Amino acid sequence: MSKFLVKAPAKVNLFLHIIGKNNNYHSLESLLVFVNIYDILEVTIDAPKNGVYFTNLKINRYNNTITKVVYLLSQHSTSSVNVFVSVIKNILVSAGLAGGSADAAAVMRLLGNVWDIQPQVLEELALEIGSDVPACLHSKTLFARGRGEDILLLPDLCLPKYIVIVAPKGRPLSTVKVFNNYEPSAFSSSICDNLPVRQDDWL
């Protein structure tokens, strides 16, 4: 039995443009950063049983992004050991901060390393879990487009320090409902043919 402690940082979209819709998915362009708010996950490999336990929130223990990751990766590994994950949730739920995706990506990175699964395979599987999971696999400043799978890392982009206040109105927002309420007439034009060169032009 091996135990690992990993952090899953929240993401913030500094901008998010909806530029179209294909095959029931919206096409996006977004600048994402990762912040110092994170869930803490204790992952036990070769545990007595499979499972996920959320210590401070009532979240479905049997149907969540972590259980999906463990199942998917077990199909691409010769390992058949149990994996148990205990999660301390610090990222607000249904607040657009990718808490579930961040948790999934953190477990995916760890199991991918322990089970020797190629990064390319992880990236392909990440999109099956959720549109934010590919970005969360990197957890670095990046520009994402498409459903979130087309990623441009921006290691040299030095943004000024911001204090970000996220203040939900007391009720969760469904990502699907938010996007479905977005009228096509409000779609943005793509910036991919004219990506910013100067750092100040990104925002």
Phi, psi and omega in degrees: 000133179233137179245140179227143176248121183230154178252145178236098185285148176285155176247153174231130174275113178285331162210154178216114180252130172265119186249355179171187179212128180224132177052043178071006176245140176281142175267127187240159165223126187209144172259120184244142171232160180243137193245174185269037166248127185209150169280153178245126184239129170258115185252121178253118179258137189067046180279166177299332180208161172282152174160170177225137178229124177261117191286333189229011177216151176271096178235143181306119184281344189252343180224090181208177185296329182289315179298324179294319179297312182300317180295311182300314183290330178295335178284344181247020181225153175279352180281142178233024184279159177284150177231125178240132184236126174252128189239128168262111184274117173247344179274130179303141180274140178056042180241009179079016183258005175063039180300312179295320179292321179297317178298315180300315182294322180297316178292322180297317178299314183295308182293325177299322179287314183291321183266004175058052177261132186298141180307322180297322178294318179300317181296322178292319180288330183303318182293336177291334180279316181180158186293334180272348186295320177303317178294319181293336174300324180276319182051041177225162178303129184202163173250125182241145177218177186073223173280352185124359184271340181267104193241134173242110178288143182236068185294336183264003181278108181258097181276151175295159179286135179238149166257117184255125178252119176253117186232082177300156184273019176093359176223143182291152177248131175278123179302317181300314181293321179299312182291323181291338178275359182274120183284138178305331180294343181263001179300148180267165173276149179290144175254005187296332179278354182215055181296142180303144176259314179278146182300320184295340184277352180288335185244000000 
